[in-house]
Amino acid sequence: MKRTLFGILLMGVMSAGSLMAEDGNWARHEDRREVRQDRERIARDRAELRHDRRDLRHDRREYRHDYRDRDWR
């Protein structure tokens, strides 16, 4: 009888760990959120690069115009 009760108690203790274990879905949701945030950051960085390249093209155009007209101001 003691052995049976001890076995049942031991099985209960061993199964409690698996009941309390995290299922891992939260980690996957968190990973997806991080990936989405990374994509948004990359999109913002690309937009900033396009803006900077546009500014550079504008500055080069002005420089070429001023150089052609010998405007050194």
N, C-alpha and C positions, 0 to 999 in steps of 0.2 A: 504494500500500500504506500509506504514512504517512497519507494522507488517510482511508482506511478505518479504520485503527486510531484515529486522532484522532476520527473520527465516532462510533465505538463507545464510546470513552472519554467523549466529551462526552455521549452519550445515557445512559451509566451515571451520570455525575455529576448530570445533570438529573433522572433518575428517583429518585435517592437522596433528594432533597428531599421528593418526594411519599411515599416509603416511610416517612420519619421524621415526616411530618405527623400531627398528632393527629386522630383521627376525629371528635371532638366529642361522643361519647357520654358521656364523663365530665362534660363541662360540663352536659349535659342531666340527668344523675343528680344532680349538685350542685344544679341549679336546682330539681329536684323535692324534694330534701331541704330546701332553704331554704323552699320553699312550705309543706311539711309543718310545719316548725318555726314558720313564721309563723302557720299555722292553729292550732297548739297554743298559741302565745302569746296569740292572739286569744281562744281559748276560755278560757284562764286569766284573762285580763283581764275577760271577760264574767262569769265566775263571781265574781271579786272585786267587780265592780260590783253584781251581785245581792246579795252579802253586805253591801256598804256601804249599799245602798238599804234592805235589811231592817233594818239597824241604825238608819238614819235614821227609818224608820217607827216603830220601837220607841221611840226617843228622843222623837219628836213625840207619840206616844201618852202617854208618861210626863209630858211637859210639859203636855199638855192636862189630864190627870188632876190633876196638882199645881196647875195654874192654877185649875181648877174648885174644888178643895178649899182653895184659898188656902194651900197648903203652900209657903212660900218658902224652905225649907231647901235 
